Amino acid sequence: MKQMVNLHFLRERIPPPTSRNLWLWLAAAVACQNLAVFHSSQSASVTVFALLVWGGALICIEDQLESLRPAPSRLGQLAGGLLILFIIFRTSRILQWDGLLFLLAPASAIGLGLLCDKPRNLLRFKESFLCLLLIPGFALIMRLIPEAPLSIATALISGLWLNIIGIDASVESRKVMLQAGGVEVLGPCNGVDMMAQILCISIIFLLAFPIKSLKSRSLLLLSAPIIGLISNTLRIALLAFFSGNGNGKGTPLFTFFHDDAGSLIFSGIAVFVFGSLYMNLLERELPPMGSYGKGDS
């Protein structure tokens, strides 16, 4: 009797195998596999960024989920199925850095779209597709921004923060030096990944929660990389302070904030600051609470 009750409970909780639910399960499986490969082959910060992008893609189609009724054409169904099978096969072979991984997310969107609707109707998913294009866009931005000038600027601003709070620090090109030690800003630490992340997140926000004002949109796109740069320079200043006070490379404190785990804290701070700015600008476009329903009578 107890077993029958448990089976009945499970049947009520498991969604029925409708075409909509099967498509959603497939989309979730493709996203999870893509994220799993990012986790196994890329840094934690890149994996978190990929997770945010997939989340943004979901938010962009959230208002369509209830009315979603997959009805692909036969040719589209065949093309989409073959594309998804290729993506699953190809991602399973990625064990380390592979540039193709960054292109497989938007390719997944095309395959899933073809399995959901006819090719002429795929524009209904354009916001989600644009979101997933940010993953290869992120890789492209990281390659386009020159490493040396950004590293030197990061060192200069990091030294400035230390001097502002009364800690005597000198900057020599890439090096931020205190009396007893310091740090050298190399390519992986110059914050280009954080700047690219916040910029891409700003685009996700604009796609998922549009702001009409051109001035506000321009402000957000310009401020996003600046917020990322400031957040990273604060991290470098903290590392220089640790190094100048006997907690240099190899110590637990330095390692935590130098490696991915500690850097994620500063990425989170940057996202929080940008999110607060975004919500403030978005709220300015919303009508006052008392104006809702005034015209209804």
N, C-alpha and C positions, 0 to 999 in steps of 0.2 A: 504493500500500500504506500509506504514511504517512498519507494523507488518510483512509483507511478506519479506521485505528487511532484517529485524532483524533475521527472521528465516533462510534466505539464508546465512546470515553472520555467524550464529551459526553452520550451517551445514558445512561450509567451515573450521571452526576452530576446530570442534570436529572430532577426528580421526575416520575413519570407523571401524566397529566392526570386524576386521579381527582376525584370530587366534593369530597373533603376538601381536596386540594391546590389545586383551583381556588378554593374558598372562602377558603383561607388567602392565596392570591395576591391575591384581591380585597380582603380585609381589609387586607393590607399596602399595596396601592395606594391605598385610601381614606385610611389613616393617613398615608402619605407625602404625598399631595396636601394634606391638612389641615395638616400640619406645614410644607409648602412655602409655603402661603399665610400661615401665621403668620410664617414667616421673612421674607417679602417685605413684610408690612404691619404687623408689630408689632416691638417692641424685642427684643433678643437674650435678655433675661431672661425675657420672656413666652414666647418660642419654646422656650427650654430647659425651662421649666415644662410647656408642652404636651407636649414630648418625654417628660418624666418621667411625666406622666399616662398617655400612650399606653403607655409601658413598663409602668406599674403595671397597666393593663387587661390586657396580655398575660400578666403574671405570675399574675393572678387566674384565668386559664383554662388555665394551663400544664398542670395535672394532667388536663385534659380533652382535650388535643390528640391523644394517641395513640388514644383511643376515639372521636374526633369523626367522625361519619358524617352529613353534612347530609341531612335528609329534611324539607324544608319542605312546607307545604300549598300547594295551587295558588293560593289567594287570598293567602296570606302571601308566596309567591314573587312574585306580581304586585305587591303593595303594597311589599315590600322592594326589588324592582328599580326601581320608579318613584321611591321615596324616595332610593335611592343615585344614580340618574341626576339627580334634582333637586339633590342635594348637590354632585355633581361640577360640574354646570352653574353653581350659585350660587357656589361657591367660586372658580371660574375668573373670576368678575366682580369679585372683591374685590381692590382695588388699594391701599387704605389702610384706616384705622380703620373697622370695621364691626362693630357689636355682635352681628349675626347670626352672625358667625364662631364666637363662643364657644358658640352653641347647636348648631352643626352637628356637633360631635364626639359628644355624646350621641345626636343624631338618627341619626348613622352607626351607632351601636351598635344602635339599634332596627332599622334597615334590614338590617344584617348578621345580626342575630338572626333576623329573619323569613326570610332566605335560608338559614338553617341548620336551623331547627327550627320546629315548630308553635307558634302563639302561646301555647298553654297551658303550653308547656315553656320559655318564655323566662326564667323565674326562675333557670334554671341559670347564666345569665350575669349575675346581679344584681350581683355584686361588680365586674365589669368596667364595667357600666353606671353604678354609683355612682362609680367612679373617673372616668369621662369627664364625669359631672355636676360634677366639681370645676372643670372649665374655666369654665363659666358661674358657678359658685360663687365662683371666684377674682375674676372681674370684679365680682360683686355685693359681695363683701367690700371691695374697693378703693373702691367707691362709698359704702358704709355708714359706714366709719370716718371720723370728722371730721378734716379736714386740719389746721386751725389748732392744736388742742391737741396733736396728734401731732408736728407740726413744732417746736413750742415745747419739748416734752418731749425730742425728739431733740437739739435744740441744748443743752439743760440737761445731759443725760447726756454728750454729746460734750465739753462743757467740763469736766465732772467728771473724765473720763479723762485729759485733759491736765494738770489740776491734780494728779491722783494721782501722775503720773510726774514732777512737778516743773516743768512748763511753765506759766508764769503766763498764764492765760486768763480772760477775763471773758465773761459771757453776757448779752446784752440782747435779750430776747424771742426772736426767731428767729436772732439773730446770735451767732456764736462768734468772739471777737476776741482776737488777740494784739497785741503792740506794733506790729508792722510790717504787719498785715493780718489778714484772717479770711475767714469764709464766712457766707452767709445760707442757712438751711435753708428751701427752698421745697417745695411739694407733691410734685413728682417725686422729691425727694431724702430725704423723711422716712422711708423704709423701709417704707411700707405694703405695697408689692409683695413685699418680702422676707418680711415677717411673714405675709402671706397665703399665700405659697409654702410656707413651712415648715409652716404649719398644715395646708394641703392635703396636703403630703407625709406629715404625721403620720397623716392619715386613710387615705392609700394604704397606708402600712405596716400600719395596723391591719386593713385589709381583706385584704391579701396575706399577712401574718404575724400572725395574731390573738394578742392577749394576753388571758388570762382575767380577770386581776385588775382589778376596777373602780378600785381605788386607783391602779394603774399606768397604766391608760388615761386616767384623769383628770389624772394628773401629766403625761403626755405631751402631751395636748391643751392644758393650761395653759402648759407650758414652751415649746411650739413657737413661738408669737408672741414670747415673751420672748427666746428665742435669736435670732430674726430681728431684733428691735429692738436687742439688744446688738451684733450683728454690724454692723448699719448705722451705729450710733453710733460704732463704732471707725473705720469708713470716713470718716465726717464729721470725726472728730477728726484723722485723718491728713490730710485735705484742708485743714483749718484750719492744721495745722502746716506744710504745704507753702506755703500762701498767706502765712503769717507769716514765712517764710524765703525770700522772693523767687521762689517757684514757684507763683504764683497762676494765675488763669484765663487760658487760652491757652497755657500752657507744656506741654510734652509730658508731664511727670510728673503734673501736675494733671489734664490731659485724660484720661490713661489711667485713673486711678482714679475720675474723675467720670463718664465715659461707661460704656457697657455692658460693655466688655471688662474693666475693672478691677473693676467692681461684681460681676461674675460670680465673681471670686476670693473675695469676702466671702460671696457666696451659697453657694459651695462649702464654705467654712469652717463656715457655719451648718448646712448639710446634714450635714457630717461630725460635728459636735458632737451634733446631734440623733440621727443614726444610731448613734453610740457609746452614747448614753443609752438608745436603744431596744433595742439588742442586749444591753446590760447587764441591763435589766429582763426581756427575753425569756429570757435564760439562767437567770434565777432561777426560772423556771417549768419549766425542763427538768429531768428527773431526773438524778441523778449518773451519770457514765459507767459506773461499776461496776454500776449497777442494771439495765442492759439485759440481758435474757436470763436473769435470776436465777430467774424462774419456769418456765423451760423445762427440763424433765427427763423 
